[in-house]
Amino acid sequence: MSGDKGVEESGPAGPTEAAAENEEVLLDDLRPQFYRMIYNQPTIIFSIFEVLCELLESRGVMRPGEREALIREGIRRWRDEIATR
């Protein structure tokens, strides 16, 4: 910690500029941009899925091997849906 009281330090426990920006944006404001990203770049879904899995694994909610099981199950369901069309 620095001796300057006027300087705010940020870190894992402290506020950050990015966190302040994220608090100001509502989900409803992000939704149209998110839909455009999905339409133009479908791999964004997989990136978000990976981030979610990493978060759940880091918090002990999901075990590391379960990610692959989720991917396999998702592919199986997608194939079943395609087969029934």
PDB file with one MODEL, atoms N, CA, C and O in Angstrom:
MODEL        1
ATOM      1  N   MET A   1       0.847  -1.178   0.000  1.00  0.00           N
ATOM      2  CA  MET A   1       0.000   0.000   0.000  1.00  0.00           C
ATOM      3  C   MET A   1       0.883   1.229   0.000  1.00  0.00           C
ATOM      4  O   MET A   1       1.891   1.255   0.707  1.00  0.00           O
ATOM      5  N   SER A   2       0.547   2.221  -0.750  1.00  0.00           N
ATOM      6  CA  SER A   2       1.371   3.421  -0.846  1.00  0.00           C
ATOM      7  C   SER A   2       1.027   4.385   0.281  1.00  0.00           C
ATOM      8  O   SER A   2      -0.016   4.267   0.924  1.00  0.00           O
ATOM      9  N   GLY A   3       1.922   5.337   0.507  1.00  0.00           N
ATOM     10  CA  GLY A   3       1.704   6.322   1.552  1.00  0.00           C
ATOM     11  C   GLY A   3       0.801   7.460   1.109  1.00  0.00           C
ATOM     12  O   GLY A   3       0.383   8.260   1.945  1.00  0.00           O
ATOM     13  N   ASP A   4       0.488   7.559  -0.170  1.00  0.00           N
ATOM     14  CA  ASP A   4      -0.374   8.620  -0.682  1.00  0.00           C
ATOM     15  C   ASP A   4      -1.823   8.265  -0.422  1.00  0.00           C
ATOM     16  O   ASP A   4      -2.324   7.257  -0.921  1.00  0.00           O
ATOM     17  N   LYS A   5      -2.498   9.099   0.366  1.00  0.00           N
ATOM     18  CA  LYS A   5      -3.902   8.826   0.659  1.00  0.00           C
ATOM     19  C   LYS A   5      -4.807   9.201  -0.502  1.00  0.00           C
ATOM     20  O   LYS A   5      -5.923   8.691  -0.601  1.00  0.00           O
ATOM     21  N   GLY A   6      -4.352  10.076  -1.375  1.00  0.00           N
ATOM     22  CA  GLY A   6      -5.179  10.505  -2.492  1.00  0.00           C
ATOM     23  C   GLY A   6      -5.178   9.534  -3.655  1.00  0.00           C
ATOM     24  O   GLY A   6      -5.973   9.685  -4.583  1.00  0.00           O
ATOM     25  N   VAL A   7      -4.297   8.534  -3.626  1.00  0.00           N
ATOM     26  CA  VAL A   7      -4.200   7.569  -4.714  1.00  0.00           C
ATOM     27  C   VAL A   7      -4.939   6.310  -4.315  1.00  0.00           C
ATOM     28  O   VAL A   7      -4.631   5.691  -3.297  1.00  0.00           O
ATOM     29  N   GLU A   8      -5.921   5.934  -5.128  1.00  0.00           N
ATOM     30  CA  GLU A   8      -6.677   4.718  -4.843  1.00  0.00           C
ATOM     31  C   GLU A   8      -6.023   3.546  -5.542  1.00  0.00           C
ATOM     32  O   GLU A   8      -5.838   3.555  -6.758  1.00  0.00           O
ATOM     33  N   GLU A   9      -5.679   2.548  -4.769  1.00  0.00           N
ATOM     34  CA  GLU A   9      -5.089   1.347  -5.352  1.00  0.00           C
ATOM     35  C   GLU A   9      -6.204   0.369  -5.675  1.00  0.00           C
ATOM     36  O   GLU A   9      -7.197   0.270  -4.955  1.00  0.00           O
ATOM     37  N   SER A  10      -6.022  -0.337  -6.754  1.00  0.00           N
ATOM     38  CA  SER A  10      -7.008  -1.352  -7.108  1.00  0.00           C
ATOM     39  C   SER A  10      -6.314  -2.689  -7.187  1.00  0.00           C
ATOM     40  O   SER A  10      -5.125  -2.776  -7.497  1.00  0.00           O
ATOM     41  N   GLY A  11      -7.053  -3.706  -6.909  1.00  0.00           N
ATOM     42  CA  GLY A  11      -6.527  -5.059  -6.942  1.00  0.00           C
ATOM     43  C   GLY A  11      -7.676  -6.028  -6.896  1.00  0.00           C
ATOM     44  O   GLY A  11      -8.815  -5.657  -7.181  1.00  0.00           O
ATOM     45  N   PRO A  12      -7.397  -7.275  -6.538  1.00  0.00           N
ATOM     46  CA  PRO A  12      -8.457  -8.271  -6.507  1.00  0.00           C
ATOM     47  C   PRO A  12      -9.620  -7.884  -5.600  1.00  0.00           C
ATOM     48  O   PRO A  12     -10.773  -8.176  -5.918  1.00  0.00           O
ATOM     49  N   ALA A  13      -9.334  -7.227  -4.471  1.00  0.00           N
ATOM     50  CA  ALA A  13     -10.399  -6.875  -3.545  1.00  0.00           C
ATOM     51  C   ALA A  13     -10.898  -5.451  -3.750  1.00  0.00           C
ATOM     52  O   ALA A  13     -11.979  -5.104  -3.273  1.00  0.00           O
ATOM     53  N   GLY A  14     -10.135  -4.627  -4.448  1.00  0.00           N
ATOM     54  CA  GLY A  14     -10.498  -3.226  -4.616  1.00  0.00           C
ATOM     55  C   GLY A  14     -11.235  -2.965  -5.906  1.00  0.00           C
ATOM     56  O   GLY A  14     -11.279  -3.821  -6.790  1.00  0.00           O
ATOM     57  N   PRO A  15     -11.816  -1.782  -6.019  1.00  0.00           N
ATOM     58  CA  PRO A  15     -12.552  -1.442  -7.244  1.00  0.00           C
ATOM     59  C   PRO A  15     -11.598  -1.230  -8.409  1.00  0.00           C
ATOM     60  O   PRO A  15     -10.457  -0.804  -8.231  1.00  0.00           O
ATOM     61  N   THR A  16     -12.078  -1.529  -9.578  1.00  0.00           N
ATOM     62  CA  THR A  16     -11.298  -1.297 -10.787  1.00  0.00           C
ATOM     63  C   THR A  16     -12.128  -0.468 -11.748  1.00  0.00           C
ATOM     64  O   THR A  16     -13.350  -0.388 -11.622  1.00  0.00           O
ATOM     65  N   GLU A  17     -11.460   0.142 -12.698  1.00  0.00           N
ATOM     66  CA  GLU A  17     -12.165   0.955 -13.683  1.00  0.00           C
ATOM     67  C   GLU A  17     -13.101   0.095 -14.522  1.00  0.00           C
ATOM     68  O   GLU A  17     -14.216   0.510 -14.836  1.00  0.00           O
ATOM     69  N   ALA A  18     -12.648  -1.106 -14.886  1.00  0.00           N
ATOM     70  CA  ALA A  18     -13.487  -2.001 -15.690  1.00  0.00           C
ATOM     71  C   ALA A  18     -14.729  -2.403 -14.920  1.00  0.00           C
ATOM     72  O   ALA A  18     -15.816  -2.470 -15.495  1.00  0.00           O
ATOM     73  N   ALA A  19     -14.591  -2.673 -13.632  1.00  0.00           N
ATOM     74  CA  ALA A  19     -15.749  -3.058 -12.822  1.00  0.00           C
ATOM     75  C   ALA A  19     -16.744  -1.909 -12.745  1.00  0.00           C
ATOM     76  O   ALA A  19     -17.953  -2.133 -12.813  1.00  0.00           O
ATOM     77  N   ALA A  20     -16.254  -0.690 -12.604  1.00  0.00           N
ATOM     78  CA  ALA A  20     -17.142   0.468 -12.552  1.00  0.00           C
ATOM     79  C   ALA A  20     -17.890   0.630 -13.863  1.00  0.00           C
ATOM     80  O   ALA A  20     -19.078   0.952 -13.861  1.00  0.00           O
ATOM     81  N   GLU A  21     -17.211   0.412 -14.986  1.00  0.00           N
ATOM     82  CA  GLU A  21     -17.876   0.497 -16.289  1.00  0.00           C
ATOM     83  C   GLU A  21     -18.949  -0.570 -16.417  1.00  0.00           C
ATOM     84  O   GLU A  21     -20.042  -0.294 -16.909  1.00  0.00           O
ATOM     85  N   ASN A  22     -18.647  -1.792 -15.977  1.00  0.00           N
ATOM     86  CA  ASN A  22     -19.596  -2.893 -16.096  1.00  0.00           C
ATOM     87  C   ASN A  22     -20.834  -2.663 -15.251  1.00  0.00           C
ATOM     88  O   ASN A  22     -21.921  -3.093 -15.637  1.00  0.00           O
ATOM     89  N   GLU A  23     -20.706  -2.000 -14.115  1.00  0.00           N
ATOM     90  CA  GLU A  23     -21.852  -1.744 -13.260  1.00  0.00           C
ATOM     91  C   GLU A  23     -22.819  -0.763 -13.900  1.00  0.00           C
ATOM     92  O   GLU A  23     -24.021  -0.817 -13.638  1.00  0.00           O
ATOM     93  N   GLU A  24     -22.313   0.126 -14.728  1.00  0.00           N
ATOM     94  CA  GLU A  24     -23.151   1.139 -15.346  1.00  0.00           C
ATOM     95  C   GLU A  24     -23.956   0.602 -16.527  1.00  0.00           C
ATOM     96  O   GLU A  24     -24.952   1.213 -16.914  1.00  0.00           O
ATOM     97  N   VAL A  25     -23.553  -0.507 -17.096  1.00  0.00           N
ATOM     98  CA  VAL A  25     -24.212  -1.061 -18.272  1.00  0.00           C
ATOM     99  C   VAL A  25     -25.233  -2.101 -17.826  1.00  0.00           C
ATOM    100  O   VAL A  25     -24.903  -3.027 -17.085  1.00  0.00           O
ATOM    101  N   LEU A  26     -26.458  -1.947 -18.273  1.00  0.00           N
ATOM    102  CA  LEU A  26     -27.517  -2.891 -17.945  1.00  0.00           C
ATOM    103  C   LEU A  26     -27.541  -4.023 -18.963  1.00  0.00           C
ATOM    104  O   LEU A  26     -27.128  -3.853 -20.110  1.00  0.00           O
ATOM    105  N   LEU A  27     -28.025  -5.165 -18.532  1.00  0.00           N
ATOM    106  CA  LEU A  27     -28.119  -6.319 -19.423  1.00  0.00           C
ATOM    107  C   LEU A  27     -28.972  -5.996 -20.645  1.00  0.00           C
ATOM    108  O   LEU A  27     -28.646  -6.406 -21.759  1.00  0.00           O
ATOM    109  N   ASP A  28     -30.051  -5.272 -20.442  1.00  0.00           N
ATOM    110  CA  ASP A  28     -30.916  -4.913 -21.573  1.00  0.00           C
ATOM    111  C   ASP A  28     -30.176  -4.064 -22.605  1.00  0.00           C
ATOM    112  O   ASP A  28     -30.474  -4.133 -23.797  1.00  0.00           O
ATOM    113  N   ASP A  29     -29.217  -3.269 -22.147  1.00  0.00           N
ATOM    114  CA  ASP A  29     -28.421  -2.464 -23.074  1.00  0.00           C
ATOM    115  C   ASP A  29     -27.449  -3.327 -23.872  1.00  0.00           C
ATOM    116  O   ASP A  29     -27.140  -3.018 -25.023  1.00  0.00           O
ATOM    117  N   LEU A  30     -26.969  -4.407 -23.261  1.00  0.00           N
ATOM    118  CA  LEU A  30     -26.000  -5.282 -23.922  1.00  0.00           C
ATOM    119  C   LEU A  30     -26.653  -6.304 -24.850  1.00  0.00           C
ATOM    120  O   LEU A  30     -26.004  -6.816 -25.762  1.00  0.00           O
ATOM    121  N   ARG A  31     -27.918  -6.601 -24.626  1.00  0.00           N
ATOM    122  CA  ARG A  31     -28.590  -7.670 -25.367  1.00  0.00           C
ATOM    123  C   ARG A  31     -28.512  -7.514 -26.885  1.00  0.00           C
ATOM    124  O   ARG A  31     -28.162  -8.490 -27.548  1.00  0.00           O
ATOM    125  N   PRO A  32     -28.812  -6.359 -27.484  1.00  0.00           N
ATOM    126  CA  PRO A  32     -28.715  -6.239 -28.951  1.00  0.00           C
ATOM    127  C   PRO A  32     -27.303  -6.486 -29.469  1.00  0.00           C
ATOM    128  O   PRO A  32     -27.124  -7.138 -30.497  1.00  0.00           O
ATOM    129  N   GLN A  33     -26.298  -5.969 -28.764  1.00  0.00           N
ATOM    130  CA  GLN A  33     -24.908  -6.189 -29.175  1.00  0.00           C
ATOM    131  C   GLN A  33     -24.560  -7.676 -29.075  1.00  0.00           C
ATOM    132  O   GLN A  33     -23.886  -8.220 -29.949  1.00  0.00           O
ATOM    133  N   PHE A  34     -25.019  -8.320 -28.019  1.00  0.00           N
ATOM    134  CA  PHE A  34     -24.765  -9.747 -27.828  1.00  0.00           C
ATOM    135  C   PHE A  34     -25.402 -10.562 -28.956  1.00  0.00           C
ATOM    136  O   PHE A  34     -24.768 -11.470 -29.495  1.00  0.00           O
ATOM    137  N   TYR A  35     -26.638 -10.249 -29.315  1.00  0.00           N
ATOM    138  CA  TYR A  35     -27.311 -10.964 -30.402  1.00  0.00           C
ATOM    139  C   TYR A  35     -26.575 -10.780 -31.727  1.00  0.00           C
ATOM    140  O   TYR A  35     -26.447 -11.730 -32.499  1.00  0.00           O
ATOM    141  N   ARG A  36     -26.088  -9.562 -31.998  1.00  0.00           N
ATOM    142  CA  ARG A  36     -25.324  -9.328 -33.231  1.00  0.00           C
ATOM    143  C   ARG A  36     -24.035 -10.142 -33.231  1.00  0.00           C
ATOM    144  O   ARG A  36     -23.646 -10.696 -34.259  1.00  0.00           O
ATOM    145  N   MET A  37     -23.372 -10.212 -32.074  1.00  0.00           N
ATOM    146  CA  MET A  37     -22.130 -10.992 -31.990  1.00  0.00           C
ATOM    147  C   MET A  37     -22.406 -12.466 -32.265  1.00  0.00           C
ATOM    148  O   MET A  37     -21.635 -13.120 -32.968  1.00  0.00           O
ATOM    149  N   ILE A  38     -23.497 -12.993 -31.718  1.00  0.00           N
ATOM    150  CA  ILE A  38     -23.837 -14.400 -31.941  1.00  0.00           C
ATOM    151  C   ILE A  38     -24.141 -14.637 -33.414  1.00  0.00           C
ATOM    152  O   ILE A  38     -23.702 -15.634 -33.988  1.00  0.00           O
ATOM    153  N   TYR A  39     -24.889 -13.730 -34.025  1.00  0.00           N
ATOM    154  CA  TYR A  39     -25.252 -13.887 -35.427  1.00  0.00           C
ATOM    155  C   TYR A  39     -24.019 -13.813 -36.322  1.00  0.00           C
ATOM    156  O   TYR A  39     -23.871 -14.613 -37.245  1.00  0.00           O
ATOM    157  N   ASN A  40     -23.138 -12.860 -36.053  1.00  0.00           N
ATOM    158  CA  ASN A  40     -21.965 -12.649 -36.896  1.00  0.00           C
ATOM    159  C   ASN A  40     -20.797 -13.559 -36.560  1.00  0.00           C
ATOM    160  O   ASN A  40     -19.964 -13.835 -37.423  1.00  0.00           O
ATOM    161  N   GLN A  41     -20.722 -14.026 -35.333  1.00  0.00           N
ATOM    162  CA  GLN A  41     -19.583 -14.831 -34.898  1.00  0.00           C
ATOM    163  C   GLN A  41     -20.068 -15.875 -33.888  1.00  0.00           C
ATOM    164  O   GLN A  41     -19.939 -15.665 -32.682  1.00  0.00           O
ATOM    165  N   PRO A  42     -20.625 -16.994 -34.362  1.00  0.00           N
ATOM    166  CA  PRO A  42     -21.189 -18.005 -33.451  1.00  0.00           C
ATOM    167  C   PRO A  42     -20.193 -18.571 -32.438  1.00  0.00           C
ATOM    168  O   PRO A  42     -20.613 -19.121 -31.420  1.00  0.00           O
ATOM    169  N   THR A  43     -18.890 -18.453 -32.688  1.00  0.00           N
ATOM    170  CA  THR A  43     -17.920 -18.995 -31.736  1.00  0.00           C
ATOM    171  C   THR A  43     -17.943 -18.255 -30.405  1.00  0.00           C
ATOM    172  O   THR A  43     -17.367 -18.731 -29.427  1.00  0.00           O
ATOM    173  N   ILE A  44     -18.607 -17.090 -30.352  1.00  0.00           N
ATOM    174  CA  ILE A  44     -18.713 -16.362 -29.085  1.00  0.00           C
ATOM    175  C   ILE A  44     -19.435 -17.212 -28.046  1.00  0.00           C
ATOM    176  O   ILE A  44     -19.127 -17.134 -26.857  1.00  0.00           O
ATOM    177  N   ILE A  45     -20.396 -18.023 -28.488  1.00  0.00           N
ATOM    178  CA  ILE A  45     -21.126 -18.897 -27.562  1.00  0.00           C
ATOM    179  C   ILE A  45     -20.160 -19.863 -26.891  1.00  0.00           C
ATOM    180  O   ILE A  45     -20.219 -20.057 -25.676  1.00  0.00           O
ATOM    181  N   PHE A  46     -19.278 -20.464 -27.666  1.00  0.00           N
ATOM    182  CA  PHE A  46     -18.331 -21.412 -27.095  1.00  0.00           C
ATOM    183  C   PHE A  46     -17.356 -20.706 -26.158  1.00  0.00           C
ATOM    184  O   PHE A  46     -16.990 -21.258 -25.121  1.00  0.00           O
ATOM    185  N   SER A  47     -16.937 -19.509 -26.505  1.00  0.00           N
ATOM    186  CA  SER A  47     -16.039 -18.746 -25.629  1.00  0.00           C
ATOM    187  C   SER A  47     -16.705 -18.448 -24.291  1.00  0.00           C
ATOM    188  O   SER A  47     -16.080 -18.581 -23.238  1.00  0.00           O
ATOM    189  N   ILE A  48     -17.962 -18.047 -24.332  1.00  0.00           N
ATOM    190  CA  ILE A  48     -18.700 -17.770 -23.101  1.00  0.00           C
ATOM    191  C   ILE A  48     -18.867 -19.053 -22.297  1.00  0.00           C
ATOM    192  O   ILE A  48     -18.740 -19.036 -21.073  1.00  0.00           O
ATOM    193  N   PHE A  49     -19.151 -20.161 -22.968  1.00  0.00           N
ATOM    194  CA  PHE A  49     -19.277 -21.452 -22.298  1.00  0.00           C
ATOM    195  C   PHE A  49     -17.979 -21.818 -21.581  1.00  0.00           C
ATOM    196  O   PHE A  49     -18.010 -22.277 -20.439  1.00  0.00           O
ATOM    197  N   GLU A  50     -16.838 -21.617 -22.247  1.00  0.00           N
ATOM    198  CA  GLU A  50     -15.543 -21.922 -21.631  1.00  0.00           C
ATOM    199  C   GLU A  50     -15.295 -21.061 -20.399  1.00  0.00           C
ATOM    200  O   GLU A  50     -14.809 -21.555 -19.382  1.00  0.00           O
ATOM    201  N   VAL A  51     -15.624 -19.785 -20.485  1.00  0.00           N
ATOM    202  CA  VAL A  51     -15.442 -18.885 -19.342  1.00  0.00           C
ATOM    203  C   VAL A  51     -16.332 -19.328 -18.184  1.00  0.00           C
ATOM    204  O   VAL A  51     -15.896 -19.342 -17.033  1.00  0.00           O
ATOM    205  N   LEU A  52     -17.575 -19.688 -18.487  1.00  0.00           N
ATOM    206  CA  LEU A  52     -18.496 -20.154 -17.452  1.00  0.00           C
ATOM    207  C   LEU A  52     -17.977 -21.425 -16.789  1.00  0.00           C
ATOM    208  O   LEU A  52     -18.011 -21.548 -15.564  1.00  0.00           O
ATOM    209  N   CYS A  53     -17.501 -22.366 -17.590  1.00  0.00           N
ATOM    210  CA  CYS A  53     -16.953 -23.608 -17.039  1.00  0.00           C
ATOM    211  C   CYS A  53     -15.741 -23.329 -16.156  1.00  0.00           C
ATOM    212  O   CYS A  53     -15.614 -23.912 -15.080  1.00  0.00           O
ATOM    213  N   GLU A  54     -14.856 -22.450 -16.596  1.00  0.00           N
ATOM    214  CA  GLU A  54     -13.677 -22.105 -15.789  1.00  0.00           C
ATOM    215  C   GLU A  54     -14.089 -21.475 -14.464  1.00  0.00           C
ATOM    216  O   GLU A  54     -13.494 -21.762 -13.425  1.00  0.00           O
ATOM    217  N   LEU A  55     -15.097 -20.626 -14.497  1.00  0.00           N
ATOM    218  CA  LEU A  55     -15.589 -20.006 -13.273  1.00  0.00           C
ATOM    219  C   LEU A  55     -16.159 -21.060 -12.327  1.00  0.00           C
ATOM    220  O   LEU A  55     -15.850 -21.069 -11.135  1.00  0.00           O
ATOM    221  N   LEU A  56     -16.992 -21.946 -12.869  1.00  0.00           N
ATOM    222  CA  LEU A  56     -17.593 -22.992 -12.036  1.00  0.00           C
ATOM    223  C   LEU A  56     -16.544 -23.942 -11.480  1.00  0.00           C
ATOM    224  O   LEU A  56     -16.650 -24.379 -10.334  1.00  0.00           O
ATOM    225  N   GLU A  57     -15.533 -24.268 -12.279  1.00  0.00           N
ATOM    226  CA  GLU A  57     -14.450 -25.128 -11.803  1.00  0.00           C
ATOM    227  C   GLU A  57     -13.646 -24.435 -10.708  1.00  0.00           C
ATOM    228  O   GLU A  57     -13.300 -25.063  -9.708  1.00  0.00           O
ATOM    229  N   SER A  58     -13.348 -23.163 -10.882  1.00  0.00           N
ATOM    230  CA  SER A  58     -12.542 -22.439  -9.888  1.00  0.00           C
ATOM    231  C   SER A  58     -13.274 -22.302  -8.560  1.00  0.00           C
ATOM    232  O   SER A  58     -12.639 -22.190  -7.511  1.00  0.00           O
ATOM    233  N   ARG A  59     -14.593 -22.310  -8.596  1.00  0.00           N
ATOM    234  CA  ARG A  59     -15.382 -22.195  -7.366  1.00  0.00           C
ATOM    235  C   ARG A  59     -15.774 -23.549  -6.794  1.00  0.00           C
ATOM    236  O   ARG A  59     -16.456 -23.621  -5.772  1.00  0.00           O
ATOM    237  N   GLY A  60     -15.345 -24.618  -7.449  1.00  0.00           N
ATOM    238  CA  GLY A  60     -15.622 -25.957  -6.948  1.00  0.00           C
ATOM    239  C   GLY A  60     -17.027 -26.462  -7.219  1.00  0.00           C
ATOM    240  O   GLY A  60     -17.444 -27.467  -6.643  1.00  0.00           O
ATOM    241  N   VAL A  61     -17.757 -25.788  -8.082  1.00  0.00           N
ATOM    242  CA  VAL A  61     -19.119 -26.195  -8.418  1.00  0.00           C
ATOM    243  C   VAL A  61     -19.103 -27.316  -9.448  1.00  0.00           C
ATOM    244  O   VAL A  61     -19.976 -28.184  -9.449  1.00  0.00           O
ATOM    245  N   MET A  62     -18.106 -27.291 -10.321  1.00  0.00           N
ATOM    246  CA  MET A  62     -18.004 -28.270 -11.394  1.00  0.00           C
ATOM    247  C   MET A  62     -16.598 -28.854 -11.395  1.00  0.00           C
ATOM    248  O   MET A  62     -15.612 -28.139 -11.220  1.00  0.00           O
ATOM    249  N   ARG A  63     -16.524 -30.166 -11.597  1.00  0.00           N
ATOM    250  CA  ARG A  63     -15.215 -30.820 -11.680  1.00  0.00           C
ATOM    251  C   ARG A  63     -14.656 -30.661 -13.091  1.00  0.00           C
ATOM    252  O   ARG A  63     -15.426 -30.530 -14.043  1.00  0.00           O
ATOM    253  N   PRO A  64     -13.321 -30.669 -13.243  1.00  0.00           N
ATOM    254  CA  PRO A  64     -12.698 -30.455 -14.556  1.00  0.00           C
ATOM    255  C   PRO A  64     -13.205 -31.396 -15.655  1.00  0.00           C
ATOM    256  O   PRO A  64     -13.359 -30.943 -16.789  1.00  0.00           O
ATOM    257  N   GLY A  65     -13.469 -32.659 -15.388  1.00  0.00           N
ATOM    258  CA  GLY A  65     -13.915 -33.593 -16.415  1.00  0.00           C
ATOM    259  C   GLY A  65     -15.340 -33.379 -16.882  1.00  0.00           C
ATOM    260  O   GLY A  65     -15.739 -33.906 -17.921  1.00  0.00           O
ATOM    261  N   GLU A  66     -16.108 -32.618 -16.133  1.00  0.00           N
ATOM    262  CA  GLU A  66     -17.514 -32.418 -16.492  1.00  0.00           C
ATOM    263  C   GLU A  66     -17.690 -31.518 -17.711  1.00  0.00           C
ATOM    264  O   GLU A  66     -18.717 -31.593 -18.385  1.00  0.00           O
ATOM    265  N   ARG A  67     -16.724 -30.684 -18.000  1.00  0.00           N
ATOM    266  CA  ARG A  67     -16.814 -29.809 -19.173  1.00  0.00           C
ATOM    267  C   ARG A  67     -16.931 -30.645 -20.444  1.00  0.00           C
ATOM    268  O   ARG A  67     -17.791 -30.393 -21.287  1.00  0.00           O
ATOM    269  N   GLU A  68     -16.057 -31.642 -20.573  1.00  0.00           N
ATOM    270  CA  GLU A  68     -16.086 -32.505 -21.757  1.00  0.00           C
ATOM    271  C   GLU A  68     -17.407 -33.270 -21.838  1.00  0.00           C
ATOM    272  O   GLU A  68     -17.952 -33.460 -22.925  1.00  0.00           O
ATOM    273  N   ALA A  69     -17.918 -33.704 -20.693  1.00  0.00           N
ATOM    274  CA  ALA A  69     -19.200 -34.413 -20.679  1.00  0.00           C
ATOM    275  C   ALA A  69     -20.326 -33.493 -21.159  1.00  0.00           C
ATOM    276  O   ALA A  69     -21.210 -33.929 -21.898  1.00  0.00           O
ATOM    277  N   LEU A  70     -20.298 -32.237 -20.749  1.00  0.00           N
ATOM    278  CA  LEU A  70     -21.308 -31.281 -21.209  1.00  0.00           C
ATOM    279  C   LEU A  70     -21.218 -31.057 -22.713  1.00  0.00           C
ATOM    280  O   LEU A  70     -22.239 -30.980 -23.398  1.00  0.00           O
ATOM    281  N   ILE A  71     -20.008 -30.956 -23.220  1.00  0.00           N
ATOM    282  CA  ILE A  71     -19.820 -30.758 -24.662  1.00  0.00           C
ATOM    283  C   ILE A  71     -20.347 -31.968 -25.427  1.00  0.00           C
ATOM    284  O   ILE A  71     -21.063 -31.816 -26.416  1.00  0.00           O
ATOM    285  N   ARG A  72     -19.993 -33.172 -24.970  1.00  0.00           N
ATOM    286  CA  ARG A  72     -20.477 -34.393 -25.645  1.00  0.00           C
ATOM    287  C   ARG A  72     -21.999 -34.472 -25.619  1.00  0.00           C
ATOM    288  O   ARG A  72     -22.620 -34.811 -26.626  1.00  0.00           O
ATOM    289  N   GLU A  73     -22.601 -34.162 -24.474  1.00  0.00           N
ATOM    290  CA  GLU A  73     -24.063 -34.205 -24.361  1.00  0.00           C
ATOM    291  C   GLU A  73     -24.709 -33.156 -25.261  1.00  0.00           C
ATOM    292  O   GLU A  73     -25.735 -33.422 -25.887  1.00  0.00           O
ATOM    293  N   GLY A  74     -24.115 -31.970 -25.328  1.00  0.00           N
ATOM    294  CA  GLY A  74     -24.644 -30.933 -26.213  1.00  0.00           C
ATOM    295  C   GLY A  74     -24.602 -31.350 -27.673  1.00  0.00           C
ATOM    296  O   GLY A  74     -25.554 -31.117 -28.418  1.00  0.00           O
ATOM    297  N   ILE A  75     -23.498 -31.967 -28.084  1.00  0.00           N
ATOM    298  CA  ILE A  75     -23.374 -32.450 -29.467  1.00  0.00           C
ATOM    299  C   ILE A  75     -24.385 -33.553 -29.735  1.00  0.00           C
ATOM    300  O   ILE A  75     -24.996 -33.588 -30.803  1.00  0.00           O
ATOM    301  N   ARG A  76     -24.567 -34.459 -28.772  1.00  0.00           N
ATOM    302  CA  ARG A  76     -25.537 -35.547 -28.936  1.00  0.00           C
ATOM    303  C   ARG A  76     -26.945 -34.985 -29.113  1.00  0.00           C
ATOM    304  O   ARG A  76     -27.682 -35.420 -29.999  1.00  0.00           O
ATOM    305  N   ARG A  77     -27.316 -34.024 -28.276  1.00  0.00           N
ATOM    306  CA  ARG A  77     -28.658 -33.430 -28.382  1.00  0.00           C
ATOM    307  C   ARG A  77     -28.829 -32.695 -29.707  1.00  0.00           C
ATOM    308  O   ARG A  77     -29.897 -32.755 -30.315  1.00  0.00           O
ATOM    309  N   TRP A  78     -27.788 -32.005 -30.157  1.00  0.00           N
ATOM    310  CA  TRP A  78     -27.852 -31.298 -31.431  1.00  0.00           C
ATOM    311  C   TRP A  78     -28.059 -32.290 -32.570  1.00  0.00           C
ATOM    312  O   TRP A  78     -28.886 -32.059 -33.452  1.00  0.00           O
ATOM    313  N   ARG A  79     -27.309 -33.395 -32.556  1.00  0.00           N
ATOM    314  CA  ARG A  79     -27.468 -34.419 -33.599  1.00  0.00           C
ATOM    315  C   ARG A  79     -28.863 -35.023 -33.576  1.00  0.00           C
ATOM    316  O   ARG A  79     -29.459 -35.249 -34.629  1.00  0.00           O
ATOM    317  N   ASP A  80     -29.394 -35.287 -32.372  1.00  0.00           N
ATOM    318  CA  ASP A  80     -30.753 -35.825 -32.262  1.00  0.00           C
ATOM    319  C   ASP A  80     -31.773 -34.852 -32.837  1.00  0.00           C
ATOM    320  O   ASP A  80     -32.716 -35.261 -33.515  1.00  0.00           O
ATOM    321  N   GLU A  81     -31.587 -33.579 -32.569  1.00  0.00           N
ATOM    322  CA  GLU A  81     -32.509 -32.570 -33.088  1.00  0.00           C
ATOM    323  C   GLU A  81     -32.438 -32.502 -34.611  1.00  0.00           C
ATOM    324  O   GLU A  81     -33.470 -32.411 -35.277  1.00  0.00           O
ATOM    325  N   ILE A  82     -31.233 -32.547 -35.162  1.00  0.00           N
ATOM    326  CA  ILE A  82     -31.060 -32.514 -36.614  1.00  0.00           C
ATOM    327  C   ILE A  82     -31.693 -33.755 -37.243  1.00  0.00           C
ATOM    328  O   ILE A  82     -32.315 -33.666 -38.302  1.00  0.00           O
ATOM    329  N   ALA A  83     -31.538 -34.902 -36.601  1.00  0.00           N
ATOM    330  CA  ALA A  83     -32.065 -36.162 -37.137  1.00  0.00           C
ATOM    331  C   ALA A  83     -33.593 -36.182 -37.158  1.00  0.00           C
ATOM    332  O   ALA A  83     -34.182 -36.865 -37.995  1.00  0.00           O
ATOM    333  N   THR A  84     -34.244 -35.447 -36.256  1.00  0.00           N
ATOM    334  CA  THR A  84     -35.706 -35.468 -36.198  1.00  0.00           C
ATOM    335  C   THR A  84     -36.347 -34.435 -37.116  1.00  0.00           C
ATOM    336  O   THR A  84     -37.573 -34.370 -37.206  1.00  0.00           O
ATOM    337  N   ARG A  85     -35.549 -33.634 -37.790  1.00  0.00           N
ATOM    338  CA  ARG A  85     -36.122 -32.614 -38.686  1.00  0.00           C
ATOM    339  C   ARG A  85     -36.545 -33.216 -39.981  1.00  0.00           C
ATOM    340  O   ARG A  85     -37.049 -32.511 -40.855  1.00  0.00           O
TER     341      ARG A  85
ENDMDL
END
